[in-house]
Amino acid sequence: MADRRDYYDTLGVGRTSSQEEIKRSFRRLARRHHPDVNPNDSESEARFKEIAEAYEVLGDPERRAMYDQFGHAAPTGAMVGDFWDDLGGFGDLFEAFFGGRRAATRPRRRRGADLRYDLAITLEEVASGVERSIEAKRVRRCAECEGTGSQSKSGGEDCGRCGGSGQVRQTRATPIGQFTTVGACPACGGSGVTVADPCPKCEGQGRRVTEEELSVTIPAGVEDGVSLRIEGEGEAGERGAPPGDLYVVVHAKEHEVFQRRGRELLCEMPIAFTTAALGGKVMIPTLEGTKELTIPAGTQTGERLVVRDRGLPDMRTGVRGSIHVVVRVATPRKLTERQRELLGEFAQEGGDQVEDEKGWFSRLREALRGEN
């Protein structure tokens, strides 16, 4: 994908160009490189295909938005199909400018659409990785007729109305000359094929809507919003064309204790003021259970203690992050008489003095001196 040319460069427009500007540039380039204008010129034909592919994406606002966000790695779905399928509209434009007829060709079968499935998992599942089953409702190859569309599995025949091209032409006279319009053949619906004995399960389409259970493996450490591609599990292509892909977009549920910052986990931990003053040990939660944490003597509210290798693993390297514990010193709301007596003695011994260390009180004193 890295060697594919940027679609904006292909059409010679900027990323802020309007849809009308993109359309005008496409028409100008298409007229110049159209195979009917440059017969037996493989370079012009390749250039025309490149232009048509770029316009199929940038000419549609929704497809363009996806391309702007993901580039050529965007989930394709109906976004990037077989770009030759849209050339009927330009055939009309070409004939209006140059006259004549384009050679009738069999319509190319369209690749199956890509699909998206949003999957929510817990933070514990992010840490360990998980295999989940999902219910996917999608258009799949008809098993009854093996995708042929015919009950006898013989497939279809060229449409007698359009000769297999999937298009019918109408020419009408106007004051400025004759104009030829091209539209989908009403007999075959534009497929170029008619089926004499259509399959009763898929009504001759070769594919039908099914609901199936799929197993999806989510790697440990998966980032929120990551799209996992499952090749060939999208919708079935038309009459044997390749299927699309399934993109599973993973979302981590909000956790009741932890906040995620990449591989790191952040949580708040209330501790008794005696533990903060004297130091001690407390049990903290992790994604795998609880773990003992040492609280240094003199710990203050807002201080951060780090527990190494108990965060989330990196999806690529497996290296685990840390848990960052922000300490909140809890002040007791109710005291017994004995506790009050002991705290009173503590205060008399100077325990009610705040260790300022050039902190808030020092800054306040300096500010007051500056006002005098």
Secondary structure, DSSP 8 states (H G I E B T S, - for coil): -TTS--HHHHHT--TT--HHHHHHHHHHHHHHH-TTTSTT-HHHHHHHHHHHHHHHHHTSHHHHHHHHHHGGGS--TTSS--GGGGHHHHHHHHHHHH-S--------------EEEEEEE-HHHHHH-EEEEEEEEEEEE-TTTTTSSBTTS---EE-TTTTTSSEEEEEEEETTEEEEEEEE-TTTTTSSEE-SSB-TTTTTSSEEEEEEEEEEEE-TT--TT-EEEETT-S---GGG-----EEEEEEE---SS-EEETTEEEEEEEEEHHHHHH-EEEEEEETTEEEEEEE-TT--TT-EEEETT-S-B-TTT--B--EEEEEEEE--S---HHHHHHHHHHIIIIIT----SSSHHHHHHHHHHHH-
